[in-house]
């Protein structure tokens, strides 16, 4: 509208107001109406334009609600503040309720040991379910937090079992958002690079989801990993909320300290969200295993940006899928042993580790010494071990392998303190976390007698008995402050060592899931051999760097021969024990085959030998 038009409208409106005022002044005057209240005083009766009293707060609420909605949708800082308050309150409510529940449960008096055990277990389950509900409601980074909790092997099983479903509780991002993310990350639409692209993801995790497509240029299938778009917006605010909530818990309940978990996520999450960093880790692992005789295979990286990763697609199965192994004629015992070799090579020799795997039958051009390949996936987070920590951890393992003696027990505690900042009072908990069993002979100084025979070292360990499991339950119930000791271990142990413990637990659980016929000690012998190799290499390095200056030529030679003899003797003895155990494992598999043949014919024999039936 022109300026003249505005002037005309204004003059018209001004004239209307003047005419209305004249008309109102000419109306006849009437007496005001009154109504009498109970006090007898007169009150003005509102005119017909007076509104009911309840409309004012309603109008105010609607106005504020509308303004809040507009601010939430259009002003990012306001939206982040609202979400922070809501998400933080969920976690805080669950955490505080759990801490109070624990204090009340532990302070209560119980009639019997069984009643106490039941109460403790129920308290663990209630608290874990509260936290699980809050994590699921928040999603995103909080799902990752729950996955971290599920991986802490020293926590009560009620916690780890409750959090385990979070591995599969991630909702996929809608396809239209994925298309937009791909365009912004690669600079081209999906259709420009792929002949076909499955809009349904084959896997959804807390940070990303994976689709399969066929590349136009090569005609090969590729796995396309795409980060959830909302993570970039909410990652920082979610991490702030996690740290603030854990800080509150530490302030009000100092014994329930989990601030280290927030620090770990703050350090590692940016690495997991950078797919260029993941591609670099994949190439690093490929180079480190290039000259090693192994079944390990690492998919080729085709393209990588910060939020989009395109890699070679590998069709396979979980490494513990006994049906898949039987179908392809893969020996499950060899799979368990090869997994241990791969993990030990990473930890004790390469100085880093990772554990997301699948298995496939070896293709014709494979360099694997077996008829299968173990495929290493998801390279976003590698945990590096510095040389000193790696060697001290190797020496700790070797002391645990040896039979107990005063010198061995002293060495175990010495290296536990060097590796994990573990004081003598916390050592039994740390030892149990490494071995997955009750403490060895002499670990609990006050336990001179037990209902079962304790092993003196890993080499002596027998299959876990009912008596040993009962002893574990008894210790959880009756040892005062055991849960607090577990939390103290979690707080003290460096994060990398904690993840090594997780890897140990993964190795043991896979050996059990594969229903192997060899002794449970068999995988520990492989670990011991890699520990010996790591220590031997470090001894050679130190003698070469310092020997002539410190010991002279002859002294250096004498020490080199001594170190070699220690290594050769130990390695050979472990190899001989391995041969005996492998022969025993083959015999047990043959017995299973015969029993299956007797009961169900050739099919039964085949299934029993593959571990598919209980023989």
KAJO-V36085 format. One record per residue. RES is the residue in one letter. SS is DSSP state (H for helix, E for strand, L for the rest). PHI is phi in whole degrees, 0 to 359 (999 if undefined). Layout:
# KAJO-V36085
res ss phi
RES SS PHI
RES SS PHI
This chain:
# KAJO-V36085
res ss phi
X L 999
X L 285
X H 297
X H 294
X H 299
X H 300
X H 294
X H 297
X H 297
X H 297
X H 295
X H 298
X H 295
X H 296
X H 295
X H 297
X H 297
X H 294
X H 297
X H 294
X H 294
X H 297
X H 298
X H 293
X H 289
X L 271
X L 290
X L 295
X L 277
X L 236
X L 289
X L 292
X L 267
X E 232
X E 227
X E 260
X L 275
X L 296
X L 279
X L 91
X L 279
X E 266
X E 229
X E 298
X L 278
X L 298
X L 287
X L 293
X L 271
X L 290
X L 262
X L 300
X L 300
X H 285
X H 286
X H 292
X H 295
X H 295
X H 296
X H 297
X H 297
X H 295
X H 297
X H 295
X H 297
X H 296
X H 296
X H 297
X H 297
X H 297
X H 294
X H 296
X H 282
X H 241
X L 239
X H 300
X H 302
X H 295
X H 299
X H 296
X H 296
X H 299
X H 296
X H 297
X H 297
X H 295
X H 292
X H 295
X H 294
X H 298
X H 294
X H 298
X H 299
X H 293
X H 291
X H 293
X H 299
X H 293
X H 297
X H 296
X H 300
X H 297
X H 299
X H 292
X H 295
X H 288
X H 276
X L 287
X L 264
X L 238
X L 287
X L 223
X H 296
X H 296
X H 295
X H 295
X H 300
X H 296
X H 295
X H 296
X H 298
X H 295
X H 294
X H 303
X H 294
X H 300
X H 295
X H 295
X H 293
X H 299
X H 295
X H 302
X H 299
X H 292
X H 295
X H 295
X H 294
X H 279
X L 68
X L 56
X H 300
X H 292
X H 297
X H 297
X H 300
X H 297
X H 294
X H 296
X H 298
X H 297
X L 269
X L 278
X L 291
X L 270
X L 283
X L 303
X H 297
X H 299
X H 288
X H 295
X H 293
X H 292
X H 278
X H 302
X H 300
X H 296
X H 297
X H 241
X L 256
X L 254
X L 274
X L 287
X L 281
X L 304
X H 297
X H 296
X H 288
X H 295
X H 300
X H 293
X H 296
X H 298
X H 297
X H 288
X H 277
X H 266
X L 91
X L 222
X L 289
X H 303
X H 296
X H 284
X H 252
X E 241
X E 291
X E 216
X E 214
X L 284
X L 289
X L 267
X L 291
X L 273
X E 201
X E 230
X L 243
X L 291
X L 253
X E 204
X E 223
X E 241
X E 244
X E 242
X E 214
X E 252
X E 290
X L 293
X L 292
X L 251
X L 76
X L 269
X E 284
X E 226
X E 263
X E 247
X E 261
X E 235
X E 286
X L 298
X L 301
X H 286
X H 297
X H 300
X H 286
X H 255
X H 300
X H 296
X H 291
X H 294
X H 295
X H 299
X H 294
X H 300
X H 293
X H 296
X H 297
X H 295
X H 294
X H 300
X H 300
X H 297
X H 292
X H 276
X L 226
X L 303
X L 287
X L 260
X L 263
X L 231
X H 298
X H 299
X H 292
X H 295
X H 296
X H 296
X H 294
X H 300
X H 282
X H 266
X H 300
X H 301
X H 292
X H 293
X L 270
X L 252
X H 286
X H 292
X H 296
X H 296
X H 298
X H 295
X H 296
X H 298
X H 293
X H 296
X H 297
X H 299
X H 290
X H 292
X L 260
X L 299
X L 251
X L 252
X L 286
X L 207
X L 269
X E 292
X E 229
X E 241
X L 300
X L 288
X E 274
X E 267
X E 203
X E 212
X L 237
X L 300
X L 236
X E 225
X E 231
X E 246
X E 228
X E 302
X L 273
X L 241
X L 266
X L 199
X E 213
X L 300
X L 293
X L 257
X L 278
X H 296
X H 297
X H 296
X H 298
X H 294
X H 298
X L 256
X L 66
X L 263
X L 284
X H 293
X H 298
X H 294
X H 298
X H 299
X H 291
X H 291
X H 300
X H 296
X H 296
X H 298
X H 296
X H 292
X H 300
X H 296
X H 286
X H 272
X H 249
X H 276
X L 84
X E 204
X E 200
X L 197
X L 215
X L 260
X E 227
X E 215
X E 232
X E 214
X E 292
X L 296
X L 289
X L 302
X L 265
X L 288
X L 264
X L 291
X L 284
X L 242
X L 270
X E 218
X E 235
X E 262
X E 262
X E 266
X L 244
X L 54
X L 265
X L 297
X L 230
X L 254
X E 258
X E 273
X L 247
X L 289
X H 306
X H 296
X H 296
X H 298
X H 288
X H 295
X H 292
X H 297
X H 292
X H 298
X H 299
X H 295
X H 292
X H 286
X H 291
X L 294
X L 289
X L 292
X L 205
X H 304
X H 292
X H 294
X H 297
X H 295
X H 294
X H 300
X H 290
X H 298
X H 284
X H 296
X H 289
X H 291
X H 277
X H 235
X L 57
X L 268
X L 279
X H 305
X H 290
X H 262
X H 301
X H 303
X H 294
X H 295
X H 298
X H 296
X H 293
X H 286
X H 272
X L 73
X L 225
X L 292
X L 296
X L 288
X L 303
X L 87
X L 288
X L 274
X L 297
X L 275
X L 266
X L 275
X L 228
X L 217
X L 286
X L 221
X L 278
X L 282
X L 285
X L 269
X L 192
X H 298
X H 294
X H 262
X L 292
X L 256
X L 306
X L 297
X L 261
X H 298
X H 297
X H 291
X H 297
X H 294
X H 295
X H 297
X H 298
X H 296
X H 295
X H 298
X H 280
X H 259
X L 281
X L 299
X L 70
X H 296
X H 298
X H 296
X H 295
X H 299
X H 296
X H 293
X H 299
X H 300
X H 288
X H 280
X L 292
X L 303
X H 301
X H 294
X H 294
X H 298
X H 288
X H 295
X H 298
X H 298
X H 294
X H 301
X H 296
X H 297
X H 298
X H 295
X H 292
X H 292
X H 299
X H 287
X H 294
X L 281
X L 53
X L 293
X L 263
X L 275
X L 295
X L 295
X L 285
X H 304
X H 290
X H 291
X H 295
X H 298
X H 301
X H 298
X H 294
X H 291
X H 297
X H 299
X H 297
X H 296
X H 293
X H 299
X H 296
X H 291
X H 298
X H 300
X H 298
X H 294
X H 294
X H 294
X H 278
X H 239
X H 301
X H 299
X H 289
X H 265
X L 249
X H 82
X H 296
X H 292
X H 296
X H 294
X H 296
X H 298
X H 291
X H 296
X H 294
X H 298
X H 294
X H 296
X H 297
X H 301
X H 292
X H 296
X H 294
X H 294
X H 295
X H 293
X H 296
X H 295
X H 295
X H 294
X H 296
X H 299
X H 300
X H 298
X H 293
X H 292
X H 296
X H 296
X H 296
X H 296
X H 296
X H 296
X H 293
X H 295
X H 297
X H 298
X H 298
X H 294
X H 294
X H 295
X H 296
X H 293
X H 270
X H 223
X H 79
X H 297
X H 296
X H 296
X H 296
X H 298
X H 291
X H 295
X H 294
X L 273
X L 82
X L 276
X L 230
X L 274
X L 260
